[in-house]
Amino acid sequence: MSLAASPASKKRLRKAIAVYTAWRLLLIVVVTAVVSIFLPPIVALVFGIIMQMPLSLLVLTKPRNELSAALETSRNVERANLRAALRGD
């Protein structure tokens, strides 16, 4: 018996990736906009990209946890499919 990933779980994973990516990009834009007041735009952009990394750990906890849960579900289904294939089911 194959445990193919349901379309709902694939949709949930795609949505979680899209939401988390959008929030990270928005964080880059906000940090860049604030810093560009004091620095040239290209320097502010680089600073925004670097600063969004640690800020996302603090600010984006819920989207990151949702993405982790969706990835875990996807991996569990893939692992079960592989075990079933190795058993010959």
BELGIKA-V321907 format. One record per backbone hydrogen bond with DSSP energy under -1.0 kcal/mol. CO is the residue of the C=O (numbers start at 1). NH is the residue of the N-H. E is the energy in kcal/mol with one decimal. If there is no record, write none. Layout:
<<CO/NH/E> <CO/NH/E>>
This chain:
<<6/10/-2.0> <7/11/-2.5> <8/12/-2.3> <9/13/-2.1> <10/14/-2.5> <11/15/-2.5> <12/16/-2.4> <13/17/-2.4> <14/18/-2.4> <15/19/-2.8> <16/20/-2.3> <17/21/-2.4> <18/22/-2.5> <19/23/-2.3> <20/24/-2.1> <21/25/-2.5> <22/26/-2.5> <23/27/-2.2> <24/28/-1.9> <25/29/-2.2> <26/30/-2.5> <27/31/-2.5> <28/32/-2.6> <29/33/-2.5> <30/34/-2.3> <31/35/-2.6> <32/36/-2.3> <35/38/-1.6> <35/39/-1.8> <40/44/-2.6> <41/45/-2.3> <42/46/-2.0> <43/47/-2.5> <44/48/-2.7> <45/49/-2.5> <46/50/-2.3> <47/51/-2.8> <48/52/-1.8> <51/55/-1.7> <52/56/-2.4> <55/59/-3.2> <56/60/-1.7> <60/64/-1.7> <61/65/-2.4> <62/66/-2.3> <63/67/-2.1> <64/68/-2.3> <65/69/-2.2> <66/70/-2.2> <67/71/-2.4> <68/72/-2.3> <69/73/-2.2> <70/74/-2.1> <71/75/-2.6> <72/76/-2.4> <73/77/-2.0> <74/78/-2.3> <75/79/-2.7> <76/80/-2.3> <77/81/-2.4> <78/82/-2.3> <79/83/-2.5> <80/84/-2.3> <81/85/-2.3> <82/86/-2.3> <83/87/-1.8> <84/89/-2.5>>
